[in-house]
C-alpha cells in the first residue's frame, strides 16, 4: 500500500493514474487492475483528508 505524505501528493498520484486511463493505451488487464487499485487508495486518502479538514473548519467556526 502506498503511503502519502499529504493531500497534494495523493492528488497528483490520482491525476497521473487518471491520465493513464484517459490515454487509452493498450495495457494488460493486470496493469489495469493495479492502476484501479492504486487510484482507489489515492481517492480514499484524498476524500478522508478533505472530510477531516471540513470537520476541523466546522469546529473552528463553532468555537469562534
Secondary structure in CASP SS format (residue, H / E / C, confidence):
PFRMAT SS
TARGET T0000
AUTHOR 0000-0000-0000
METHOD secondary structure of the structure
MODEL  1
X C 1.00
X C 1.00
X C 1.00
X C 1.00
X C 1.00
X C 1.00
X H 1.00
X H 1.00
X H 1.00
X H 1.00
X H 1.00
X H 1.00
X H 1.00
X H 1.00
X H 1.00
X H 1.00
X H 1.00
X H 1.00
X H 1.00
X H 1.00
X H 1.00
X H 1.00
X H 1.00
X C 1.00
X C 1.00
X C 1.00
X C 1.00
X C 1.00
X H 1.00
X H 1.00
X H 1.00
X H 1.00
X H 1.00
X H 1.00
X H 1.00
X H 1.00
X H 1.00
X H 1.00
X H 1.00
X H 1.00
X H 1.00
X H 1.00
X H 1.00
X H 1.00
X H 1.00
X H 1.00
X H 1.00
X H 1.00
X H 1.00
X H 1.00
X H 1.00
X H 1.00
X H 1.00
X H 1.00
X H 1.00
X H 1.00
X H 1.00
X H 1.00
X H 1.00
X H 1.00
X H 1.00
X H 1.00
X H 1.00
X C 1.00
END
